[in-house]
């Protein structure tokens, strides 16, 4: 099942020829704003020392990538 967010991302990735470029630009800018907000949140938590790395999860992912 495709959620609304995934549906919007798909539409942005594959624009139709019906002239809805404005909608595509809006969807892209919303996605970029969400990414920017997440990056800003991560920067703030790293700067404040609140960001904690899950060592167990990180080591498992590193090991999986080596296999």
DOTOR-921255 format. One record per residue: residue in three letters; x, y, z of N, C-alpha, C in turn; residue number from 0; chain. Coordinates in Angstrom, 1 decimal. Layout:
# residues N
+-----+--------+--------+--------+--------+--------+--------+--------+--------+--------+-----+---+
:   r :    n.u :    n.v :    n.w :   ca.u :   ca.v :   ca.w :    c.u :    c.v :    c.w :   k : c :
+-----+--------+--------+--------+--------+--------+--------+--------+--------+--------+-----+---+
: ALA :      X :      Y :      Z :      X :      Y :      Z :      X :      Y :      Z : NUM : A :
...
+-----+--------+--------+--------+--------+--------+--------+--------+--------+--------+-----+---+
//
This chain:
# residues 67
+-----+--------+--------+--------+--------+--------+--------+--------+--------+--------+-----+---+
:   r :    n.u :    n.v :    n.w :   ca.u :   ca.v :   ca.w :    c.u :    c.v :    c.w :   k : c :
+-----+--------+--------+--------+--------+--------+--------+--------+--------+--------+-----+---+
: UNK :    0.8 :   -1.2 :    0.0 :    0.0 :    0.0 :    0.0 :    0.9 :    1.2 :    0.0 :   0 : A :
: UNK :    0.6 :    2.2 :   -0.8 :    1.4 :    3.4 :   -0.9 :    0.7 :    4.5 :    0.0 :   1 : A :
: UNK :    1.5 :    5.0 :    0.9 :    1.0 :    6.1 :    1.7 :    1.0 :    7.4 :    1.0 :   2 : A :
: UNK :    0.4 :    8.4 :    1.6 :    0.3 :    9.7 :    0.9 :    1.7 :   10.3 :    0.7 :   3 : A :
: UNK :    2.6 :   10.1 :    1.7 :    3.9 :   10.6 :    1.5 :    4.6 :    9.9 :    0.4 :   4 : A :
: UNK :    4.5 :    8.6 :    0.3 :    5.2 :    7.9 :   -0.8 :    4.5 :    8.2 :   -2.1 :   5 : A :
: UNK :    3.3 :    8.4 :   -2.1 :    2.6 :    8.8 :   -3.4 :    3.1 :   10.1 :   -3.9 :   6 : A :
: UNK :    3.3 :   11.1 :   -3.0 :    3.8 :   12.4 :   -3.4 :    5.2 :   12.3 :   -3.9 :   7 : A :
: UNK :    6.0 :   11.4 :   -3.3 :    7.4 :   11.3 :   -3.7 :    7.4 :   10.6 :   -5.1 :   8 : A :
: UNK :    6.5 :    9.7 :   -5.3 :    6.5 :    9.0 :   -6.6 :    6.1 :   10.0 :   -7.7 :   9 : A :
: UNK :    5.1 :   10.8 :   -7.4 :    4.6 :   11.8 :   -8.4 :    5.7 :   12.8 :   -8.7 :  10 : A :
: UNK :    6.5 :   13.2 :   -7.7 :    7.6 :   14.1 :   -7.9 :    8.7 :   13.5 :   -8.7 :  11 : A :
: UNK :    8.9 :   12.2 :   -8.5 :   10.0 :   11.5 :   -9.3 :    9.6 :   11.3 :  -10.7 :  12 : A :
: UNK :    8.3 :   11.1 :  -11.0 :    7.8 :   10.8 :  -12.3 :    6.7 :   11.8 :  -12.7 :  13 : A :
: UNK :    7.1 :   13.0 :  -13.0 :    6.1 :   14.0 :  -13.4 :    5.4 :   13.6 :  -14.7 :  14 : A :
: UNK :    4.1 :   13.8 :  -14.7 :    3.3 :   13.5 :  -15.9 :    3.4 :   14.7 :  -16.9 :  15 : A :
: UNK :    2.9 :   14.5 :  -18.0 :    2.9 :   15.6 :  -19.0 :    1.6 :   16.4 :  -19.0 :  16 : A :
: UNK :    0.9 :   16.4 :  -17.9 :   -0.4 :   17.1 :  -17.9 :   -0.2 :   18.5 :  -17.4 :  17 : A :
: UNK :    1.0 :   19.0 :  -17.3 :    1.2 :   20.4 :  -16.9 :    1.1 :   20.7 :  -15.5 :  18 : A :
: UNK :    1.3 :   19.7 :  -14.6 :    1.3 :   19.9 :  -13.2 :    2.7 :   20.1 :  -12.6 :  19 : A :
: UNK :    3.5 :   21.0 :  -13.3 :    4.8 :   21.2 :  -12.9 :    4.8 :   22.0 :  -11.6 :  20 : A :
: UNK :    3.8 :   22.9 :  -11.4 :    3.7 :   23.6 :  -10.1 :    3.5 :   22.7 :   -9.0 :  21 : A :
: UNK :    2.7 :   21.7 :   -9.1 :    2.5 :   20.7 :   -8.0 :    3.8 :   20.0 :   -7.8 :  22 : A :
: UNK :    4.5 :   19.6 :   -8.8 :    5.8 :   18.9 :   -8.7 :    6.8 :   19.8 :   -7.9 :  23 : A :
: UNK :    6.9 :   21.0 :   -8.2 :    7.8 :   21.9 :   -7.6 :    7.4 :   22.1 :   -6.1 :  24 : A :
: UNK :    6.1 :   22.2 :   -5.8 :    5.6 :   22.3 :   -4.4 :    6.0 :   21.0 :   -3.6 :  25 : A :
: UNK :    5.8 :   19.9 :   -4.2 :    6.1 :   18.6 :   -3.5 :    7.6 :   18.5 :   -3.3 :  26 : A :
: UNK :    8.4 :   18.9 :   -4.2 :    9.8 :   18.9 :   -4.1 :   10.3 :   19.8 :   -3.0 :  27 : A :
: UNK :    9.7 :   21.0 :   -2.9 :   10.1 :   22.0 :   -1.9 :    9.7 :   21.5 :   -0.5 :  28 : A :
: UNK :    8.5 :   20.9 :   -0.4 :    8.1 :   20.3 :    0.9 :    9.0 :   19.2 :    1.3 :  29 : A :
: UNK :    9.4 :   18.4 :    0.4 :   10.4 :   17.3 :    0.8 :   11.7 :   17.9 :    1.2 :  30 : A :
: UNK :   12.2 :   18.9 :    0.5 :   13.4 :   19.5 :    0.9 :   13.3 :   20.2 :    2.2 :  31 : A :
: UNK :   12.2 :   20.9 :    2.5 :   12.0 :   21.5 :    3.8 :   12.0 :   20.5 :    4.9 :  32 : A :
: UNK :   11.4 :   19.3 :    4.7 :   11.4 :   18.3 :    5.7 :   12.8 :   17.8 :    6.0 :  33 : A :
: UNK :   13.5 :   17.6 :    4.9 :   14.9 :   17.1 :    5.1 :   15.8 :   18.2 :    5.8 :  34 : A :
: UNK :   15.6 :   19.4 :    5.4 :   16.3 :   20.5 :    6.1 :   16.0 :   20.6 :    7.5 :  35 : A :
: UNK :   14.7 :   20.4 :    7.9 :   14.3 :   20.5 :    9.3 :   15.0 :   19.3 :   10.0 :  36 : A :
: UNK :   15.0 :   18.1 :    9.5 :   15.6 :   17.0 :   10.1 :   17.1 :   17.2 :   10.3 :  37 : A :
: UNK :   17.7 :   17.7 :    9.3 :   19.2 :   18.0 :    9.4 :   19.4 :   19.0 :   10.5 :  38 : A :
: UNK :   18.6 :   20.0 :   10.6 :   18.8 :   21.1 :   11.6 :   18.6 :   20.5 :   13.0 :  39 : A :
: UNK :   17.6 :   19.6 :   13.1 :   17.3 :   18.9 :   14.4 :   18.5 :   18.1 :   14.8 :  40 : A :
: UNK :   19.1 :   17.3 :   13.9 :   20.3 :   16.5 :   14.2 :   21.5 :   17.4 :   14.6 :  41 : A :
: UNK :   21.7 :   18.5 :   13.9 :   22.8 :   19.4 :   14.2 :   22.6 :   19.9 :   15.6 :  42 : A :
: UNK :   21.4 :   20.3 :   16.0 :   21.2 :   20.9 :   17.3 :   21.4 :   19.8 :   18.4 :  43 : A :
: UNK :   21.0 :   18.6 :   18.2 :   21.1 :   17.5 :   19.2 :   22.6 :   17.1 :   19.3 :  44 : A :
: UNK :   23.4 :   17.1 :   18.2 :   24.8 :   16.8 :   18.2 :   25.5 :   17.9 :   19.0 :  45 : A :
: UNK :   25.2 :   19.2 :   18.7 :   25.9 :   20.3 :   19.3 :   25.6 :   20.4 :   20.8 :  46 : A :
: UNK :   24.4 :   20.0 :   21.2 :   24.0 :   20.0 :   22.6 :   24.5 :   18.8 :   23.4 :  47 : A :
: UNK :   24.9 :   17.8 :   22.7 :   25.4 :   16.5 :   23.3 :   24.2 :   15.6 :   23.6 :  48 : A :
: UNK :   23.0 :   15.9 :   23.1 :   21.9 :   15.0 :   23.3 :   21.8 :   13.8 :   22.3 :  49 : A :
: UNK :   22.5 :   13.9 :   21.2 :   22.5 :   12.8 :   20.2 :   23.3 :   11.7 :   20.7 :  50 : A :
: UNK :   22.7 :   10.5 :   20.8 :   23.4 :    9.3 :   21.3 :   23.4 :    8.3 :   20.1 :  51 : A :
: UNK :   24.6 :    7.7 :   19.9 :   24.7 :    6.7 :   18.9 :   24.5 :    5.3 :   19.5 :  52 : A :
: UNK :   23.6 :    4.5 :   18.9 :   23.4 :    3.1 :   19.4 :   24.5 :    2.3 :   18.8 :  53 : A :
: UNK :   25.5 :    2.0 :   19.7 :   26.7 :    1.3 :   19.3 :   26.4 :   -0.1 :   18.8 :  54 : A :
: UNK :   25.4 :   -0.8 :   19.5 :   25.1 :   -2.1 :   19.1 :   24.5 :   -2.2 :   17.7 :  55 : A :
: UNK :   23.6 :   -1.3 :   17.4 :   23.0 :   -1.2 :   16.0 :   24.0 :   -0.8 :   15.0 :  56 : A :
: UNK :   24.8 :    0.1 :   15.3 :   25.9 :    0.6 :   14.4 :   26.9 :   -0.5 :   14.1 :  57 : A :
: UNK :   27.3 :   -1.2 :   15.1 :   28.3 :   -2.3 :   14.8 :   27.6 :   -3.5 :   14.0 :  58 : A :
: UNK :   26.4 :   -3.7 :   14.2 :   25.7 :   -4.8 :   13.4 :   25.6 :   -4.4 :   12.0 :  59 : A :
: UNK :   25.2 :   -3.1 :   11.7 :   25.1 :   -2.6 :   10.3 :   26.5 :   -2.6 :    9.6 :  60 : A :
: UNK :   27.5 :   -2.3 :   10.4 :   28.9 :   -2.3 :    9.8 :   29.3 :   -3.7 :    9.5 :  61 : A :
: UNK :   29.0 :   -4.7 :   10.4 :   29.4 :   -6.0 :   10.1 :   28.6 :   -6.6 :    9.0 :  62 : A :
: UNK :   27.3 :   -6.3 :    8.9 :   26.5 :   -6.7 :    7.7 :   27.0 :   -6.2 :    6.4 :  63 : A :
: UNK :   27.5 :   -5.0 :    6.4 :   28.0 :   -4.4 :    5.1 :   29.3 :   -5.0 :    4.7 :  64 : A :
: UNK :   30.0 :   -5.6 :    5.6 :   31.3 :   -6.3 :    5.3 :   31.1 :   -7.7 :    4.8 :  65 : A :
: UNK :   29.9 :   -8.3 :    5.1 :   29.6 :   -9.7 :    4.6 :   29.2 :   -9.8 :    3.2 :  66 : A :
+-----+--------+--------+--------+--------+--------+--------+--------+--------+--------+-----+---+
//
